[in-house]
Amino acid sequence: MKDAIDQHIELWAARELPDLDLRVEGISTRLHVLAKYLDRRRDAVLAGHGLQWWEFKTLHMLRRGGPPYKATPGQLATQLNLSPATLTNRLDALVRQGYVLREHDRDDRRKVVAMLTDAGLKIWQQGIGDISRVEEELVGELGRADQDQLIGLLRRLVLATERS
C-alpha cells in the first residue's frame, strides 16, 4: 500500500533529483508529516481548553516536578529553553488566568517560586488526558510488536541526535 509520501518521492526522484536516496527521503518526510499531524491535533485539543502550546508546556514543567508543583523562574526558563524575560511574560499571563501563583520561597524569602494553582493543575490534567488520547489513537494503528520495534528504531535515531 502506498501513501502520499511515496508519490512525493517518486516525483522528485524521477524528474528533479534522480540521485535522491528514496529511503532517507521517505523516512525523514514521514517523520515530518507525523510530527506536523501530532502538532495540529495537540493544538486543536488544547484550543478546546482555551490553552496554547506554550501555556500547556509551562504548566507541564511545573507539574513534572511533582508535588507541590513549583519551581523557580530560573529553573523553568532552563527547562523550557527560554530567556528569563520571555518566561516572566509567560508566567504573568498564566498568573492572570489563575493557573499559576508566584510566591516567596519559605526557606529563602528573597527567592520567588512559581506554583500551579488548583485551576492550573485541573486544566493541565484535562489537556494531558486529551493529548494522550490523540497519541494513543495514532500509535494504536500498530500492534504491540510493531510499537516496540518502532520505539527501538526511533530511540537509535534520537541517540544519534544527542551525540551530535
C-alpha positions, -999 to +999 in steps of 0.1 A: +000+000+000+013+034-009+009+067+009+011+103-002+048+103+006+055+076-020+041+098-047+061+128-034+093+108-035+086+093-069+080+127-085+113+142-071+134+111-078+121+107-114+123+143-126+143+166-104+166+146-081+174+113-097+202+107-071+178+112-042+181+084-016+145+072-015+148+056+019+162+087+036+136+109+019+108+085+028+118+083+065+125+119+071+094+131+052+072+107+071+087+117+104+080+154+095+044+146+084+037+127+116+052+155+138+030+181+120-001+159+124+005+155+161+012+192+165-021+201+147-041+176+168-024+187+200-030+224+193-067+217+184-072+197+217-055+225+237-076+252+220-107+233+232-094+240+267-086+276+259-048+269+260-019+274+237+010+250+235+034+274+254+009+277+282+004+240+284+042+234+283+048+258+311+021+241+333+036+208+322+071+217+335+056+228+369+036+195+371+066+174+361+084+184+393+059+166+415+040+180+445+039+208+454+042+216+417+065+246+420+098+258+405+119+290+404+116+311+372+152+303+365+145+265+366+116+269+344+135+291+319+162+264+317+137+236+313+118+254+286+149+268+269+137+304+273+152+337+283+142+349+317+123+379+302+103+356+280+095+333+309+084+363+330+059+373+304+046+338+301+042+335+339+025+369+340-001+356+315-006+323+335-010+342+367-037+364+351-055+333+340-054+319+376-033+289+366+000+299+384+008+317+416+041+335+424+051+334+460+083+338+481+101+307+489+095+296+526+132+289+531+146+319+514+122+349+512+144+366+486+136+338+461+104+337+442+088+305+430+060+298+406+034+272+416+005+255+399-029+265+413-057+240+416-072+255+384-038+251+367-035+215+377-070+208+366-065+224+331-032+205+328-049+172+336-076+178+311-051+188+284-027+159+291-056+134+290-068+146+256-033+148+242-027+112+254-058+100+236-047+116+204-013+099+206-028+066+216-052+068+187-023+072+162+001+047+178-028+022+182-027+017+144+003-005+151+004-038+170+024-041+202+053-058+185+055-031+158+052-004+185+082-020+204+102-022+172+094+015+163+104+026+198+138+009+194+144+024+160+134+059+170+155+056+201+185+049+180+178+080+159+173+102+190+205+089+205+223+098+172+210+134+175+220+136+212+256+127+202+259+155+177 
